[in-house]
Structures are given as C-alpha cells and as structure tokens.
Amino acid sequence: MMQCQKLTQQQLDAALTQFDQLHRYVLSDKGRTSVQFQFNLSPAVVGESLFAIYSNRTLTAVYLGPYQSELSVEIDGNLTSDKGYDHLEFRLLQLEKMQGCLWVNEQDEPYWQPGARISIEFLRAQVLDENELPKRFDITIR
C-alpha cells in the first residue's frame, strides 16, 4: 500500500505519542445515533495496530483504538448537521511492522448520516477522482 511508510523505533514512538495526544470527539446528548464502517484491510494482514478515524470538520478523532474491519461509530446531531459532510483521514499505526499509514481524500463526503453503512476501500496507489483531485480510497455510503 503506497500510503504506508516504514518507521524507525524513534519515529514509531513519536507516532504513538501523536496518537495518544489526538483529541477525541465528545458526543453531545442531542440526536445520538451511529454509522457502520467496513474496511477492506484484513486484521490478519494489518496485525497489532492502532487505528484512528480523524474528522477534519471537528479536528478530533471520532474513533481511536485497535484496527477492526468493521466498526460502529457513535455520532450526534452536531455531526449530522450540514447533511453530515466531513473530510476524514484514516490513520493506521502497525506496531509489529513498524509502519505508519495515512489515507486522505481531497473531497468532503456525507459520512454522518444516521444509520449509514459506509464501505471504505483503501487503494494500493493514489488515483485522481472525477474532479482531478487525489484519491486514496473509494467510498460507498448506503
């Protein structure tokens, strides 16, 4: 996967510190619901890792924990406002492989829709989308 980079022990330690310092999204009580994410990377291939779904809209991690190919993320009315559009980053820190991965698309998508099922297919190489913007993952929202 092109978006991954081998890390030295020092870089891995720094990346772990960065993960620890990510602000986590705090849910309000209004309009709580959830969305389901499905990812195309096998947990067996990924190995022991940390995974973050980072919202550029809120500048917080809406998920921070072990990588799983299926995740349920709790959301609230603050995220579902403005039709749920956000610009997400997916960050993966593979501890055993000493590797860091980052996937970012240049376009906002309506991720935060109550009950949405979102499939994310991480691409092996960056491609250009229909607007000639770099794309590192395909997204399907149902």
N, CA, C and O atoms as CSV, one atom per row, in Angstrom:
chain,resi,resn,atom,element,x,y,z
A,1,MET,N,N,0.849,-1.189,0.000
A,1,MET,CA,C,0.000,0.000,0.000
A,1,MET,C,C,0.886,1.240,0.000
A,1,MET,O,O,1.745,1.415,0.864
A,2,MET,N,N,0.660,2.069,-0.964
A,2,MET,CA,C,1.522,3.224,-1.178
A,2,MET,C,C,1.483,4.224,-0.023
A,2,MET,O,O,2.459,4.942,0.196
A,3,GLN,N,N,0.392,4.286,0.710
A,3,GLN,CA,C,0.247,5.298,1.745
A,3,GLN,C,C,0.950,4.936,3.048
A,3,GLN,O,O,0.832,5.659,4.038
A,4,CYS,N,N,1.679,3.822,3.055
A,4,CYS,CA,C,2.350,3.387,4.271
A,4,CYS,C,C,3.842,3.671,4.188
A,4,CYS,O,O,4.440,3.668,3.112
A,5,GLN,N,N,4.415,3.912,5.340
A,5,GLN,CA,C,5.840,4.209,5.387
A,5,GLN,C,C,6.466,3.471,6.555
A,5,GLN,O,O,5.907,3.420,7.651
A,6,LYS,N,N,7.638,2.899,6.303
A,6,LYS,CA,C,8.387,2.188,7.339
A,6,LYS,C,C,8.907,3.210,8.348
A,6,LYS,O,O,9.361,4.290,7.972
A,7,LEU,N,N,8.836,2.862,9.618
A,7,LEU,CA,C,9.250,3.784,10.674
A,7,LEU,C,C,10.429,3.223,11.463
A,7,LEU,O,O,10.535,2.013,11.663
A,8,THR,N,N,11.308,4.110,11.907
A,8,THR,CA,C,12.348,3.708,12.851
A,8,THR,C,C,11.686,3.606,14.222
A,8,THR,O,O,10.548,4.045,14.389
A,9,GLN,N,N,12.379,3.033,15.203
A,9,GLN,CA,C,11.823,2.944,16.555
A,9,GLN,C,C,11.485,4.332,17.090
A,9,GLN,O,O,10.457,4.516,17.741
A,10,GLN,N,N,12.345,5.303,16.816
A,10,GLN,CA,C,12.119,6.675,17.279
A,10,GLN,C,C,10.871,7.274,16.622
A,10,GLN,O,O,10.078,7.944,17.284
A,11,GLN,N,N,10.700,7.031,15.317
A,11,GLN,CA,C,9.512,7.532,14.614
A,11,GLN,C,C,8.247,6.849,15.117
A,11,GLN,O,O,7.199,7.481,15.249
A,12,LEU,N,N,8.356,5.542,15.397
A,12,LEU,CA,C,7.206,4.798,15.915
A,12,LEU,C,C,6.796,5.348,17.280
A,12,LEU,O,O,5.609,5.541,17.545
A,13,ASP,N,N,7.780,5.597,18.144
A,13,ASP,CA,C,7.494,6.170,19.465
A,13,ASP,C,C,6.822,7.533,19.327
A,13,ASP,O,O,5.876,7.839,20.052
A,14,ALA,N,N,7.313,8.351,18.396
A,14,ALA,CA,C,6.729,9.686,18.171
A,14,ALA,C,C,5.297,9.554,17.645
A,14,ALA,O,O,4.411,10.307,18.047
A,15,ALA,N,N,5.079,8.590,16.744
A,15,ALA,CA,C,3.736,8.374,16.191
A,15,ALA,C,C,2.779,7.898,17.277
A,15,ALA,O,O,1.621,8.315,17.308
A,16,LEU,N,N,3.256,7.022,18.176
A,16,LEU,CA,C,2.423,6.569,19.302
A,16,LEU,C,C,2.039,7.751,20.184
A,16,LEU,O,O,0.895,7.850,20.629
A,17,THR,N,N,2.978,8.634,20.436
A,17,THR,CA,C,2.705,9.838,21.235
A,17,THR,C,C,1.659,10.700,20.530
A,17,THR,O,O,0.751,11.227,21.172
A,18,GLN,N,N,1.788,10.844,19.205
A,18,GLN,CA,C,0.810,11.629,18.436
A,18,GLN,C,C,-0.584,11.027,18.575
A,18,GLN,O,O,-1.558,11.750,18.783
A,19,PHE,N,N,-0.679,9.711,18.461
A,19,PHE,CA,C,-1.977,9.036,18.612
A,19,PHE,C,C,-2.552,9.331,19.997
A,19,PHE,O,O,-3.732,9.658,20.130
A,20,ASP,N,N,-1.707,9.211,21.031
A,20,ASP,CA,C,-2.165,9.457,22.402
A,20,ASP,C,C,-2.663,10.878,22.588
A,20,ASP,O,O,-3.544,11.125,23.413
A,21,GLN,N,N,-2.109,11.813,21.833
A,21,GLN,CA,C,-2.454,13.223,22.009
A,21,GLN,C,C,-3.612,13.682,21.124
A,21,GLN,O,O,-4.039,14.833,21.216
A,22,LEU,N,N,-4.121,12.798,20.272
A,22,LEU,CA,C,-5.265,13.176,19.439
A,22,LEU,C,C,-6.458,13.490,20.343
A,22,LEU,O,O,-6.770,12.733,21.262
A,23,HIS,N,N,-7.107,14.595,20.073
A,23,HIS,CA,C,-8.322,14.913,20.821
A,23,HIS,C,C,-9.428,13.985,20.336
A,23,HIS,O,O,-9.580,13.753,19.137
A,24,ARG,N,N,-10.190,13.463,21.277
A,24,ARG,CA,C,-11.291,12.574,20.926
A,24,ARG,C,C,-12.589,13.378,20.862
A,24,ARG,O,O,-12.808,14.312,21.634
A,25,TYR,N,N,-13.440,12.982,19.915
A,25,TYR,CA,C,-14.734,13.638,19.763
A,25,TYR,C,C,-15.594,13.318,20.982
A,25,TYR,O,O,-15.682,12.164,21.402
A,26,VAL,N,N,-16.224,14.340,21.545
A,26,VAL,CA,C,-17.106,14.165,22.697
A,26,VAL,C,C,-18.546,14.312,22.209
A,26,VAL,O,O,-18.938,15.355,21.685
A,27,LEU,N,N,-19.315,13.253,22.392
A,27,LEU,CA,C,-20.708,13.245,21.950
A,27,LEU,C,C,-21.565,14.149,22.830
A,27,LEU,O,O,-21.400,14.192,24.050
A,28,SER,N,N,-22.484,14.872,22.185
A,28,SER,CA,C,-23.494,15.608,22.947
A,28,SER,C,C,-24.688,14.665,23.118
A,28,SER,O,O,-24.678,13.552,22.591
A,29,ASP,N,N,-25.701,15.099,23.842
A,29,ASP,CA,C,-26.869,14.239,24.050
A,29,ASP,C,C,-27.884,14.349,22.920
A,29,ASP,O,O,-28.819,13.552,22.843
A,30,LYS,N,N,-27.705,15.338,22.040
A,30,LYS,CA,C,-28.744,15.537,21.023
A,30,LYS,C,C,-28.517,14.683,19.781
A,30,LYS,O,O,-27.436,14.679,19.193
A,31,GLY,N,N,-29.567,13.961,19.400
A,31,GLY,CA,C,-29.571,13.191,18.164
A,31,GLY,C,C,-28.551,12.082,18.067
A,31,GLY,O,O,-27.974,11.863,17.002
A,32,ARG,N,N,-28.317,11.378,19.159
A,32,ARG,CA,C,-27.326,10.288,19.119
A,32,ARG,C,C,-27.794,9.142,18.237
A,32,ARG,O,O,-28.947,8.717,18.295
A,33,THR,N,N,-26.882,8.660,17.430
A,33,THR,CA,C,-27.127,7.521,16.551
A,33,THR,C,C,-25.759,6.932,16.208
A,33,THR,O,O,-24.762,7.273,16.844
A,34,SER,N,N,-25.706,6.061,15.221
A,34,SER,CA,C,-24.403,5.509,14.853
A,34,SER,C,C,-24.322,5.274,13.351
A,34,SER,O,O,-25.339,5.213,12.659
A,35,VAL,N,N,-23.093,5.144,12.861
A,35,VAL,CA,C,-22.838,4.736,11.482
A,35,VAL,C,C,-21.909,3.525,11.547
A,35,VAL,O,O,-21.125,3.370,12.484
A,36,GLN,N,N,-22.017,2.674,10.532
A,36,GLN,CA,C,-21.201,1.458,10.461
A,36,GLN,C,C,-20.148,1.636,9.367
A,36,GLN,O,O,-20.477,1.982,8.232
A,37,PHE,N,N,-18.903,1.403,9.708
A,37,PHE,CA,C,-17.823,1.435,8.729
A,37,PHE,C,C,-17.376,0.008,8.442
A,37,PHE,O,O,-17.314,-0.828,9.343
A,38,GLN,N,N,-17.068,-0.256,7.188
A,38,GLN,CA,C,-16.472,-1.524,6.794
A,38,GLN,C,C,-15.242,-1.192,5.953
A,38,GLN,O,O,-15.314,-0.390,5.022
A,39,PHE,N,N,-14.105,-1.820,6.291
A,39,PHE,CA,C,-12.841,-1.543,5.616
A,39,PHE,C,C,-12.349,-2.798,4.904
A,39,PHE,O,O,-12.689,-3.911,5.304
A,40,ASN,N,N,-11.551,-2.625,3.850
A,40,ASN,CA,C,-11.114,-3.763,3.044
A,40,ASN,C,C,-9.785,-4.374,3.480
A,40,ASN,O,O,-9.294,-5.286,2.815
A,41,LEU,N,N,-9.192,-3.908,4.565
A,41,LEU,CA,C,-7.933,-4.496,5.029
A,41,LEU,C,C,-8.230,-5.619,6.029
A,41,LEU,O,O,-9.042,-5.449,6.939
A,42,SER,N,N,-7.578,-6.745,5.854
A,42,SER,CA,C,-7.784,-7.876,6.757
A,42,SER,C,C,-7.027,-7.641,8.063
A,42,SER,O,O,-5.847,-7.290,8.032
A,43,PRO,N,N,-7.689,-7.828,9.219
A,43,PRO,CA,C,-6.998,-7.689,10.507
A,43,PRO,C,C,-5.765,-8.597,10.607
A,43,PRO,O,O,-4.791,-8.247,11.273
A,44,ALA,N,N,-5.809,-9.766,9.944
A,44,ALA,CA,C,-4.669,-10.686,9.984
A,44,ALA,C,C,-3.458,-10.073,9.272
A,44,ALA,O,O,-2.321,-10.256,9.706
A,45,VAL,N,N,-3.703,-9.354,8.190
A,45,VAL,CA,C,-2.623,-8.705,7.443
A,45,VAL,C,C,-2.130,-7.464,8.195
A,45,VAL,O,O,-0.929,-7.198,8.247
A,46,VAL,N,N,-3.053,-6.719,8.769
A,46,VAL,CA,C,-2.718,-5.484,9.476
A,46,VAL,C,C,-1.909,-5.783,10.739
A,46,VAL,O,O,-0.961,-5.066,11.059
A,47,GLY,N,N,-2.287,-6.846,11.453
A,47,GLY,CA,C,-1.580,-7.197,12.683
A,47,GLY,C,C,-1.957,-6.267,13.831
A,47,GLY,O,O,-2.935,-5.525,13.745
A,48,GLU,N,N,-1.179,-6.315,14.893
A,48,GLU,CA,C,-1.447,-5.467,16.053
A,48,GLU,C,C,-1.258,-4.015,15.639
A,48,GLU,O,O,-0.203,-3.637,15.130
A,49,SER,N,N,-2.287,-3.208,15.861
A,49,SER,CA,C,-2.218,-1.848,15.358
A,49,SER,C,C,-3.151,-0.904,16.111
A,49,SER,O,O,-4.048,-1.319,16.844
A,50,LEU,N,N,-2.899,0.361,15.898
A,50,LEU,CA,C,-3.796,1.424,16.354
A,50,LEU,C,C,-4.408,2.053,15.112
A,50,LEU,O,O,-3.753,2.180,14.078
A,51,PHE,N,N,-5.673,2.445,15.227
A,51,PHE,CA,C,-6.390,2.988,14.076
A,51,PHE,C,C,-7.161,4.219,14.537
A,51,PHE,O,O,-7.756,4.226,15.614
A,52,ALA,N,N,-7.143,5.246,13.719
A,52,ALA,CA,C,-7.906,6.458,14.030
A,52,ALA,C,C,-8.707,6.881,12.811
A,52,ALA,O,O,-8.219,6.864,11.681
A,53,ILE,N,N,-9.954,7.263,13.074
A,53,ILE,CA,C,-10.762,7.947,12.065
A,53,ILE,C,C,-10.804,9.397,12.538
A,53,ILE,O,O,-11.400,9.715,13.567
A,54,TYR,N,N,-10.162,10.261,11.770
A,54,TYR,CA,C,-9.976,11.655,12.181
A,54,TYR,C,C,-10.873,12.568,11.354
A,54,TYR,O,O,-10.847,12.539,10.124
A,55,SER,N,N,-11.661,13.373,12.048
A,55,SER,CA,C,-12.578,14.312,11.415
A,55,SER,C,C,-11.912,15.677,11.279
A,55,SER,O,O,-11.548,16.302,12.275
A,56,ASN,N,N,-11.757,16.131,10.044
A,56,ASN,CA,C,-11.204,17.474,9.831
A,56,ASN,C,C,-12.257,18.551,10.083
A,56,ASN,O,O,-11.928,19.730,10.214
A,57,ARG,N,N,-13.509,18.144,10.149
A,57,ARG,CA,C,-14.582,19.094,10.463
A,57,ARG,C,C,-14.531,19.486,11.945
A,57,ARG,O,O,-14.722,20.652,12.292
A,58,THR,N,N,-14.274,18.507,12.810
A,58,THR,CA,C,-14.249,18.770,14.255
A,58,THR,C,C,-12.823,18.828,14.813
A,58,THR,O,O,-12.615,19.203,15.966
A,59,LEU,N,N,-11.839,18.449,13.976
A,59,LEU,CA,C,-10.430,18.369,14.396
A,59,LEU,C,C,-10.252,17.429,15.593
A,59,LEU,O,O,-9.487,17.701,16.517
A,60,THR,N,N,-10.986,16.317,15.540
A,60,THR,CA,C,-10.926,15.305,16.596
A,60,THR,C,C,-10.982,13.906,15.974
A,60,THR,O,O,-11.367,13.737,14.817
A,61,ALA,N,N,-10.592,12.919,16.767
A,61,ALA,CA,C,-10.723,11.516,16.362
A,61,ALA,C,C,-12.111,11.032,16.770
A,61,ALA,O,O,-12.461,11.074,17.949
A,62,VAL,N,N,-12.896,10.575,15.806
A,62,VAL,CA,C,-14.214,10.026,16.121
A,62,VAL,C,C,-14.087,8.543,16.477
A,62,VAL,O,O,-14.995,7.964,17.073
A,63,TYR,N,N,-12.962,7.937,16.110
A,63,TYR,CA,C,-12.627,6.585,16.565
A,63,TYR,C,C,-11.123,6.532,16.787
A,63,TYR,O,O,-10.342,7.026,15.973
A,64,LEU,N,N,-10.733,5.928,17.896
A,64,LEU,CA,C,-9.320,5.717,18.186
A,64,LEU,C,C,-9.218,4.420,18.976
A,64,LEU,O,O,-9.703,4.337,20.105
A,65,GLY,N,N,-8.591,3.412,18.387
A,65,GLY,CA,C,-8.487,2.120,19.044
A,65,GLY,C,C,-7.853,1.109,18.123
A,65,GLY,O,O,-7.209,1.478,17.141
A,66,PRO,N,N,-8.027,-0.171,18.429
A,66,PRO,CA,C,-7.442,-1.196,17.561
A,66,PRO,C,C,-8.137,-1.223,16.199
A,66,PRO,O,O,-9.325,-0.917,16.100
A,67,TYR,N,N,-7.393,-1.588,15.150
A,67,TYR,CA,C,-7.996,-1.716,13.822
A,67,TYR,C,C,-8.958,-2.897,13.819
A,67,TYR,O,O,-8.650,-3.975,14.326
A,68,GLN,N,N,-10.129,-2.667,13.234
A,68,GLN,CA,C,-11.109,-3.724,13.012
A,68,GLN,C,C,-11.678,-3.497,11.623
A,68,GLN,O,O,-11.847,-2.352,11.203
A,69,SER,N,N,-11.976,-4.578,10.903
A,69,SER,CA,C,-12.506,-4.402,9.542
A,69,SER,C,C,-13.952,-3.898,9.556
A,69,SER,O,O,-14.434,-3.388,8.545
A,70,GLU,N,N,-14.648,-4.035,10.692
A,70,GLU,CA,C,-15.989,-3.462,10.843
A,70,GLU,C,C,-16.053,-2.698,12.151
A,70,GLU,O,O,-15.690,-3.217,13.206
A,71,LEU,N,N,-16.514,-1.466,12.072
A,71,LEU,CA,C,-16.590,-0.590,13.246
A,71,LEU,C,C,-17.931,0.123,13.283
A,71,LEU,O,O,-18.466,0.518,12.247
A,72,SER,N,N,-18.464,0.283,14.474
A,72,SER,CA,C,-19.640,1.115,14.674
A,72,SER,C,C,-19.157,2.390,15.372
A,72,SER,O,O,-18.501,2.328,16.412
A,73,VAL,N,N,-19.487,3.533,14.792
A,73,VAL,CA,C,-19.055,4.812,15.361
A,73,VAL,C,C,-20.294,5.587,15.805
A,73,VAL,O,O,-21.201,5.838,15.012
A,74,GLU,N,N,-20.316,5.958,17.076
A,74,GLU,CA,C,-21.433,6.765,17.581
A,74,GLU,C,C,-21.275,8.204,17.118
A,74,GLU,O,O,-20.183,8.771,17.148
A,75,ILE,N,N,-22.389,8.780,16.691
A,75,ILE,CA,C,-22.384,10.172,16.238
A,75,ILE,C,C,-23.536,10.912,16.908
A,75,ILE,O,O,-24.366,10.304,17.584
A,76,ASP,N,N,-23.580,12.222,16.717
A,76,ASP,CA,C,-24.646,13.032,17.315
A,76,ASP,C,C,-25.112,14.092,16.327
A,76,ASP,O,O,-24.647,14.147,15.189
A,77,GLY,N,N,-26.035,14.928,16.779
A,77,GLY,CA,C,-26.619,15.962,15.934
A,77,GLY,C,C,-25.609,16.969,15.405
A,77,GLY,O,O,-25.816,17.551,14.341
A,78,ASN,N,N,-24.523,17.181,16.131
A,78,ASN,CA,C,-23.504,18.119,15.645
A,78,ASN,C,C,-22.830,17.587,14.375
A,78,ASN,O,O,-22.507,18.357,13.471
A,79,LEU,N,N,-22.623,16.280,14.312
A,79,LEU,CA,C,-22.003,15.686,13.120
A,79,LEU,C,C,-22.998,15.547,11.970
A,79,LEU,O,O,-22.627,15.709,10.808
A,80,THR,N,N,-24.270,15.245,12.288
A,80,THR,CA,C,-25.249,15.043,11.214
A,80,THR,C,C,-25.727,16.365,10.604
A,80,THR,O,O,-26.354,16.359,9.545
A,81,SER,N,N,-25.438,17.500,11.258
A,81,SER,CA,C,-25.825,18.792,10.674
A,81,SER,C,C,-25.054,19.006,9.370
A,81,SER,O,O,-24.071,18.312,9.108
A,82,ASP,N,N,-25.492,19.950,8.567
A,82,ASP,CA,C,-24.875,20.231,7.259
A,82,ASP,C,C,-24.814,18.967,6.395
A,82,ASP,O,O,-23.828,18.730,5.697
A,83,LYS,N,N,-25.878,18.161,6.452
A,83,LYS,CA,C,-26.004,16.921,5.678
A,83,LYS,C,C,-24.911,15.915,5.998
A,83,LYS,O,O,-24.698,14.972,5.235
A,84,GLY,N,N,-24.215,16.100,7.117
A,84,GLY,CA,C,-23.231,15.118,7.556
A,84,GLY,C,C,-21.904,15.148,6.812
A,84,GLY,O,O,-21.115,14.209,6.915
A,85,TYR,N,N,-21.652,16.206,6.069
A,85,TYR,CA,C,-20.403,16.270,5.303
A,85,TYR,C,C,-19.197,16.433,6.216
A,85,TYR,O,O,-19.246,17.152,7.214
A,86,ASP,N,N,-18.119,15.754,5.859
A,86,ASP,CA,C,-16.871,15.832,6.611
A,86,ASP,C,C,-15.734,15.436,5.677
A,86,ASP,O,O,-15.951,14.879,4.601
A,87,HIS,N,N,-14.546,15.733,6.108
A,87,HIS,CA,C,-13.320,15.386,5.378
A,87,HIS,C,C,-12.533,14.489,6.327
A,87,HIS,O,O,-11.875,14.976,7.247
A,88,LEU,N,N,-12.600,13.182,6.103
A,88,LEU,CA,C,-12.000,12.225,7.036
A,88,LEU,C,C,-10.595,11.806,6.620
A,88,LEU,O,O,-10.254,11.760,5.438
A,89,GLU,N,N,-9.794,11.501,7.641
A,89,GLU,CA,C,-8.495,10.868,7.446
A,89,GLU,C,C,-8.542,9.543,8.188
A,89,GLU,O,O,-9.128,9.436,9.265
A,90,PHE,N,N,-7.920,8.548,7.598
A,90,PHE,CA,C,-7.793,7.247,8.247
A,90,PHE,C,C,-6.316,7.035,8.526
A,90,PHE,O,O,-5.493,7.060,7.611
A,91,ARG,N,N,-5.982,6.825,9.793
A,91,ARG,CA,C,-4.588,6.675,10.210
A,91,ARG,C,C,-4.412,5.301,10.838
A,91,ARG,O,O,-5.193,4.896,11.699
A,92,LEU,N,N,-3.385,4.592,10.401
A,92,LEU,CA,C,-3.115,3.247,10.896
A,92,LEU,C,C,-1.656,3.170,11.319
A,92,LEU,O,O,-0.754,3.530,10.562
A,93,LEU,N,N,-1.443,2.704,12.516
A,93,LEU,CA,C,-0.094,2.521,13.040
A,93,LEU,C,C,0.091,1.030,13.303
A,93,LEU,O,O,-0.448,0.487,14.267
A,94,GLN,N,N,0.862,0.376,12.433
A,94,GLN,CA,C,1.100,-1.061,12.560
A,94,GLN,C,C,2.322,-1.249,13.452
A,94,GLN,O,O,3.455,-0.997,13.040
A,95,LEU,N,N,2.074,-1.693,14.671
A,95,LEU,CA,C,3.131,-1.755,15.674
A,95,LEU,C,C,4.167,-2.829,15.365
A,95,LEU,O,O,5.368,-2.570,15.453
A,96,GLU,N,N,3.717,-4.041,15.000
A,96,GLU,CA,C,4.661,-5.133,14.719
A,96,GLU,C,C,5.506,-4.842,13.490
A,96,GLU,O,O,6.701,-5.139,13.461
A,97,LYS,N,N,4.874,-4.257,12.472
A,97,LYS,CA,C,5.582,-3.988,11.213
A,97,LYS,C,C,6.333,-2.660,11.244
A,97,LYS,O,O,7.052,-2.323,10.304
A,98,MET,N,N,6.158,-1.903,12.345
A,98,MET,CA,C,6.773,-0.575,12.486
A,98,MET,C,C,6.486,0.269,11.233
A,98,MET,O,O,7.391,0.743,10.546
A,99,GLN,N,N,5.203,0.427,10.978
A,99,GLN,CA,C,4.757,1.096,9.764
A,99,GLN,C,C,3.617,2.038,10.095
A,99,GLN,O,O,2.745,1.706,10.898
A,100,GLY,N,N,3.621,3.205,9.484
A,100,GLY,CA,C,2.526,4.156,9.630
A,100,GLY,C,C,1.849,4.358,8.291
A,100,GLY,O,O,2.517,4.464,7.262
A,101,CYS,N,N,0.516,4.413,8.296
A,101,CYS,CA,C,-0.249,4.574,7.058
A,101,CYS,C,C,-1.239,5.721,7.238
A,101,CYS,O,O,-1.776,5.935,8.325
A,102,LEU,N,N,-1.468,6.448,6.160
A,102,LEU,CA,C,-2.411,7.565,6.177
A,102,LEU,C,C,-3.151,7.597,4.850
A,102,LEU,O,O,-2.536,7.565,3.784
A,103,TRP,N,N,-4.472,7.662,4.921
A,103,TRP,CA,C,-5.292,7.787,3.724
A,103,TRP,C,C,-6.164,9.022,3.867
A,103,TRP,O,O,-6.906,9.155,4.840
A,104,VAL,N,N,-6.075,9.922,2.898
A,104,VAL,CA,C,-6.866,11.151,2.896
A,104,VAL,C,C,-7.333,11.393,1.471
A,104,VAL,O,O,-6.544,11.311,0.530
A,105,ASN,N,N,-8.610,11.689,1.313
A,105,ASN,CA,C,-9.115,12.155,0.028
A,105,ASN,C,C,-9.266,13.662,0.117
A,105,ASN,O,O,-9.379,14.216,1.210
A,106,GLU,N,N,-9.267,14.321,-1.025
A,106,GLU,CA,C,-9.325,15.782,-1.048
A,106,GLU,C,C,-10.757,16.318,-1.019
A,106,GLU,O,O,-10.972,17.529,-1.062
A,107,GLN,N,N,-11.724,15.423,-0.948
A,107,GLN,CA,C,-13.115,15.846,-1.084
A,107,GLN,C,C,-13.942,15.491,0.145
A,107,GLN,O,O,-13.763,14.422,0.730
A,108,ASP,N,N,-14.853,16.392,0.540
A,108,ASP,CA,C,-15.792,16.095,1.623
A,108,ASP,C,C,-16.836,15.093,1.123
A,108,ASP,O,O,-17.197,15.078,-0.054
A,109,GLU,N,N,-17.305,14.265,2.045
A,109,GLU,CA,C,-18.353,13.288,1.736
A,109,GLU,C,C,-19.384,13.334,2.867
A,109,GLU,O,O,-19.053,13.724,3.987
A,110,PRO,N,N,-20.639,12.936,2.582
A,110,PRO,CA,C,-21.688,12.946,3.620
A,110,PRO,C,C,-21.632,11.698,4.506
A,110,PRO,O,O,-22.546,10.873,4.482
A,111,TYR,N,N,-20.555,11.564,5.285
A,111,TYR,CA,C,-20.361,10.372,6.129
A,111,TYR,C,C,-21.411,10.239,7.220
A,111,TYR,O,O,-21.897,9.142,7.497
A,112,TRP,N,N,-21.758,11.367,7.840
A,112,TRP,CA,C,-22.528,11.318,9.093
A,112,TRP,C,C,-24.023,11.370,8.835
A,112,TRP,O,O,-24.671,12.387,9.081
A,113,GLN,N,N,-24.564,10.271,8.339
A,113,GLN,CA,C,-25.999,10.133,8.137
A,113,GLN,C,C,-26.478,9.016,9.056
A,113,GLN,O,O,-25.925,7.917,9.035
A,114,PRO,N,N,-27.506,9.289,9.866
A,114,PRO,CA,C,-27.979,8.282,10.825
A,114,PRO,C,C,-28.182,6.917,10.181
A,114,PRO,O,O,-28.872,6.790,9.170
A,115,GLY,N,N,-27.573,5.902,10.781
A,115,GLY,CA,C,-27.743,4.534,10.304
A,115,GLY,C,C,-26.976,4.187,9.041
A,115,GLY,O,O,-27.151,3.093,8.503
A,116,ALA,N,N,-26.133,5.084,8.551
A,116,ALA,CA,C,-25.413,4.826,7.298
A,116,ALA,C,C,-24.476,3.632,7.439
A,116,ALA,O,O,-23.905,3.382,8.501
A,117,ARG,N,N,-24.337,2.901,6.331
A,117,ARG,CA,C,-23.331,1.833,6.223
A,117,ARG,C,C,-22.310,2.325,5.210
A,117,ARG,O,O,-22.641,2.563,4.049
A,118,ILE,N,N,-21.076,2.474,5.650
A,118,ILE,CA,C,-20.034,3.089,4.832
A,118,ILE,C,C,-18.941,2.063,4.550
A,118,ILE,O,O,-18.323,1.529,5.471
A,119,SER,N,N,-18.717,1.800,3.285
A,119,SER,CA,C,-17.632,0.894,2.890
A,119,SER,C,C,-16.458,1.734,2.410
A,119,SER,O,O,-16.610,2.611,1.559
A,120,ILE,N,N,-15.290,1.456,2.967
A,120,ILE,CA,C,-14.069,2.164,2.585
A,120,ILE,C,C,-13.115,1.140,1.985
A,120,ILE,O,O,-12.741,0.166,2.639
A,121,GLU,N,N,-12.728,1.368,0.744
A,121,GLU,CA,C,-11.739,0.513,0.103
A,121,GLU,C,C,-10.462,1.313,-0.070
A,121,GLU,O,O,-10.386,2.213,-0.907
A,122,PHE,N,N,-9.454,0.974,0.736
A,122,PHE,CA,C,-8.168,1.655,0.638
A,122,PHE,C,C,-7.496,1.216,-0.656
A,122,PHE,O,O,-7.402,0.022,-0.940
A,123,LEU,N,N,-7.033,2.179,-1.432
A,123,LEU,CA,C,-6.415,1.889,-2.729
A,123,LEU,C,C,-4.921,1.639,-2.569
A,123,LEU,O,O,-4.282,2.197,-1.677
A,124,ARG,N,N,-4.371,0.802,-3.434
A,124,ARG,CA,C,-2.937,0.500,-3.381
A,124,ARG,C,C,-2.095,1.688,-3.854
A,124,ARG,O,O,-0.949,1.859,-3.440
A,125,ALA,N,N,-2.681,2.496,-4.720
A,125,ALA,CA,C,-1.959,3.669,-5.225
A,125,ALA,C,C,-2.945,4.819,-5.355
A,125,ALA,O,O,-4.144,4.604,-5.534
A,126,GLN,N,N,-2.441,6.019,-5.266
A,126,GLN,CA,C,-3.289,7.205,-5.406
A,126,GLN,C,C,-3.753,7.323,-6.857
A,126,GLN,O,O,-2.978,7.103,-7.788
A,127,VAL,N,N,-5.023,7.671,-7.036
A,127,VAL,CA,C,-5.573,7.948,-8.359
A,127,VAL,C,C,-6.198,9.330,-8.307
A,127,VAL,O,O,-6.251,9.955,-7.248
A,128,LEU,N,N,-6.675,9.810,-9.459
A,128,LEU,CA,C,-7.373,11.098,-9.485
A,128,LEU,C,C,-8.863,10.834,-9.623
A,128,LEU,O,O,-9.285,9.959,-10.379
A,129,ASP,N,N,-9.667,11.613,-8.869
A,129,ASP,CA,C,-11.118,11.452,-8.971
A,129,ASP,C,C,-11.646,12.236,-10.172
A,129,ASP,O,O,-10.872,12.782,-10.958
A,130,GLU,N,N,-12.987,12.286,-10.304
A,130,GLU,CA,C,-13.595,12.946,-11.457
A,130,GLU,C,C,-13.287,14.445,-11.516
A,130,GLU,O,O,-13.410,15.061,-12.575
A,131,ASN,N,N,-12.889,15.029,-10.392
A,131,ASN,CA,C,-12.524,16.451,-10.359
A,131,ASN,C,C,-11.013,16.665,-10.417
A,131,ASN,O,O,-10.518,17.760,-10.148
A,132,GLU,N,N,-10.283,15.596,-10.774
A,132,GLU,CA,C,-8.821,15.643,-10.860
A,132,GLU,C,C,-8.150,15.871,-9.503
A,132,GLU,O,O,-7.027,16.371,-9.439
A,133,LEU,N,N,-8.843,15.501,-8.414
A,133,LEU,CA,C,-8.268,15.607,-7.079
A,133,LEU,C,C,-7.691,14.247,-6.674
A,133,LEU,O,O,-8.238,13.209,-7.047
A,134,PRO,N,N,-6.587,14.244,-5.910
A,134,PRO,CA,C,-6.011,12.968,-5.477
A,134,PRO,C,C,-6.994,12.165,-4.625
A,134,PRO,O,O,-7.702,12.711,-3.779
A,135,LYS,N,N,-7.017,10.864,-4.870
A,135,LYS,CA,C,-7.930,9.982,-4.148
A,135,LYS,C,C,-7.149,8.770,-3.684
A,135,LYS,O,O,-6.437,8.143,-4.469
A,136,ARG,N,N,-7.284,8.434,-2.388
A,136,ARG,CA,C,-6.542,7.316,-1.816
A,136,ARG,C,C,-7.455,6.205,-1.309
A,136,ARG,O,O,-6.983,5.152,-0.880
A,137,PHE,N,N,-8.777,6.447,-1.360
A,137,PHE,CA,C,-9.716,5.373,-1.012
A,137,PHE,C,C,-11.021,5.617,-1.736
A,137,PHE,O,O,-11.382,6.752,-2.047
A,138,ASP,N,N,-11.730,4.512,-2.000
A,138,ASP,CA,C,-13.070,4.576,-2.576
A,138,ASP,C,C,-14.058,4.475,-1.432
A,138,ASP,O,O,-13.813,3.786,-0.442
A,139,ILE,N,N,-15.172,5.166,-1.578
A,139,ILE,CA,C,-16.180,5.186,-0.522
A,139,ILE,C,C,-17.548,4.857,-1.126
A,139,ILE,O,O,-17.912,5.353,-2.192
A,140,THR,N,N,-18.286,4.013,-0.420
A,140,THR,CA,C,-19.683,3.727,-0.780
A,140,THR,C,C,-20.503,3.954,0.480
A,140,THR,O,O,-20.230,3.364,1.525
A,141,ILE,N,N,-21.520,4.821,0.372
A,141,ILE,CA,C,-22.398,5.109,1.514
A,141,ILE,C,C,-23.796,4.613,1.175
A,141,ILE,O,O,-24.385,5.003,0.167
A,142,ARG,N,N,-24.318,3.741,2.045
A,142,ARG,CA,C,-25.681,3.238,1.844
A,142,ARG,C,C,-26.552,3.644,3.007
A,142,ARG,O,O,-27.739,3.319,3.033
